[in-house]
Amino acid sequence: MVDLTGWTISQSPISQLLVPHPMTPVLAEAAEAEVGPLVLAGVLLSLITVFLAAKIGGEICARINLPPVLGELVGGVVVGVSALHLIVFPEAVAETSGSLIINFLQATAGLRPEAALPVFQGESEVVSVLAELGVIILLFEIGLESDLKELIRVGPQAAVVAIVGVVAPFAAGTIGLIALFGVPTIPAIFAGAALTATSIGITAKVLAEIQQLSSKEGQIIIGAAVLDDVLGIIVLAVVASLAKTGEIEILNVIYLILGAAVFLVGSILVGRLLSPFFVALVEELRTRGQLLISSLIFAFILAYIAAAIHLEAILGAFAAGLILAETSKRKELEEQISPIADMLVPIFFVTVGAQTDLSVLNPTVPSNREGLIIASFLVIVAIIGKVVTGFAVFGQPGINRWAIGVGMIPRGEVGLVFAGVGAASGVLSESLGAAIIVMVILTTFLAPPLLRVVFKDSAVEAEKARLAAPVLAEADGQMMSANNTKTPEPKESESKSESS
């Protein structure tokens, strides 16, 4: 009989990371047995760091009247590659010595230097997956809190906002980079494409915190951000194809467009038809967590379908939330999903901040100066290109157009995806890549406080109008009363008849 044990271990991708040189099966199994518990220990230390950073940052921002999500992002920056190097990822540091958590494991848990790399990679991968689960839960929760009928009603306005929010910054950014800075065409197109993205997660969390998610402006922003996400995926596929081959694959673009349309419309229509059966099934179950687990299964199925057809998994989760929000279990499900969101969503926001490298803002580094100049241009285009979307809304008198435009500003994790794909393909220079990262940092950090300001100004104006309304009504009433009580002068003929 042929012994396949050695072949299986040597061919395993994990074993190739664990065993850099030929090793007997017994030693290989020993190495794997050593790494497994240490990966878990590293993940636990990472979660401790993430939750402390999120809670401390969120509490500080809440006490100074800023959105807590901004504190979670700043907390991520502090513990990430820009400062403490606690939450770092293999693509950001060249060696495992760049991670303080790995160093701590070596000092306290007996992690050997030769096992440091696989432990570092395993720990980073688990944290990344948890962050992705966090944003999926976030979008599912946002779908539950959104009104599908209102989203459908504002659909045309949301579509206009999304299209303008993609076309305006893409055209201005691409043409400006070519004309003003002499950037080659393909890198300029890639950088212009990075301007089109909108981080639905960050904007939606801020809207929920300031209780504007269900407002007319909030629904237009969310609807436009969802469409923006779909359009952003299409744009990313097109420019990535252009960067690799020098030509756009039309069939791939058509497939993405049709896939997105069929998935979004089809899942919502079919889901609304099947939702009564879902409620009936949940009511028949007798085990603990029947509603929560059944809902998560449904959300993960739609998220998987979206990912399988090369869309974003968060779109599937959002669609699942919209569908279940139409059922009688909505309020109960919102209460049950909140603790899970409180645990997983901060991992996402802290991870986004931890991956942000603020060293690209250092003007003393010669390679950063050109990037900072280009970044200034990109930031201006990124802000103006999204703010103008609010003024493209039609048929909505009295709506807060500034709030809609500001709500579309943050790029967040979506912009980082563009920067990462561009850097991996080699199409972006160091200065242009740094400029995109600066744009992502500033738009992500500026949008939450600006969004709170524009909604507060709108609330102040509405309050003034509300207080002024009774005064005006009273004044009108007094004028009408005065007119009614005024004695009419006798006619000349009546006076003569009385005198006679």
C-alpha positions, 0 to 999 in steps of 0.5 A: 500500500502506498503511504499518502500521508507525507504527500498530503501534508507536503501538498497542503497549502497550510503545511507549505506555510508551516514547513519551509523545508522537508520535514517528516510527517510526525514533525509536520503534524507537531508544527501544525499542532503548535500553530493552531492554539497560537493562532487562536491566542493571536485572534483573541489578543486582536479582538481585545485590542479591537474592542478596546479601541472601538469602545474608547474611541467611540466613547470619546467621540460621543462625549464631544458630540461626534459620531461614535463610528468616527471614534472607531475609525480613529481608534483603528488608526491608533492601533494600526499600521500608523501608530501602535502596530497592534492590528496589522496585516501581512500586506502592510508590514514586510516581517512579522516583527512589525506586529506587536501582537506576534512579538507579545506571543513570542515573549509570553506564549513560546511562539518560535520564530519559524512559526511566527509567519503562519501564525501571523497570516492565520491571525490576520486572515481570521480578523479579516473574515470577522470584519467582512462578517461585521459589514454583512451584519451591518448591512443586514441591520440597515436593511431591517431599519429601512423602508422598502416602500420608501426606497421604491418611492425614492428609487428614481431620485436615488438612481439620479443621485447614484449616476451623477455621483459616479459620472461627475467625479470619474470624468473630472478626476480622470480629465484633470489628472491627464490635463493638469498633472500629465498622468498616463491615461490608464492610471488616470482612469484607475484613479478616477474610478476610485473617486466613484465609490461610496461607503454605504457602511459608514454613511448608514451607521452615522444616519442611524446614530443621528436617527435620520436613516428613515428620513426622506434624505436618508432613504435617498442616500441609502438607495443611491449608495446601494446603486453606487456600490453596484456601479462601483463594482462594474467600474472596478471590473472595467478598469481592472480589465483595462489595466491588465489587457489594455482593452475593456471586456464588453461581455464581462461588463454586460454580465455584471450589469445584468447580474446586478439588476436580476439579483437585486430586483429578483431577490426582493420580488421573490423574497416578498412572495416567500416571506409569509412562508418564512414567518410561518416556519419560524413560528413552528420552530421550538428551539432557542433562537429560532427567529435569529438563526433562521434570519441569518441563514436567509441573509447568508444565502442571499449574501452567498448568491451575490458573491457567487455571481461576482457582486458584493455580499453586502448587497445580498445581506441588505436585500435580505434585511429589506425583505424581512423588514416587511414581515411581522417579525421586524421589531423582534428581529431588530432587537435580537440582531443588535447584540451581534451587530455590537460585537462584529460591526466594530471589528469592521470599522477598526480594521478599516482604520488600522489599514490606513497608513498615515505615513503617506501624509508626511511631507518631509518624505520626497516621494510623498510630496507629489502624491500630496499635491495630487491628493489635494486635487483628488480630495476637492474633486471627491467632495464636489463630485458627490455634493453636487448629487444632492442638487440633482434630486428632482420632484422633492421640494424642501428636501435637504440637498446638502445632506444628500450630497454630504452623505455620498462623500465617504469612500471608506473601505470601498476606496481602499479596495480600489487602491489595493487592486491598483497597487497589486496590478502595478498600474498605480505609481507610489505617488498616485497610490498615496494620493488615493489613500489620502483622499480615502482618509480625508473623505472618510473622516470628514463625512460623519461630522459634516453629515451631522452638521448639515442635518442639525442645520436642517433641524434648526431651520425646521424648528424655526419654521415650526415656532414661527407658524403659530405667530404667523397664524395668530397675526393672520387671525387678528387681521381677519378678526379686525376686518370682520368687526369693522362697522360698514359705513351706511349707504347714502340712500339709506341715510336719506330715507332715515332722515325723511 
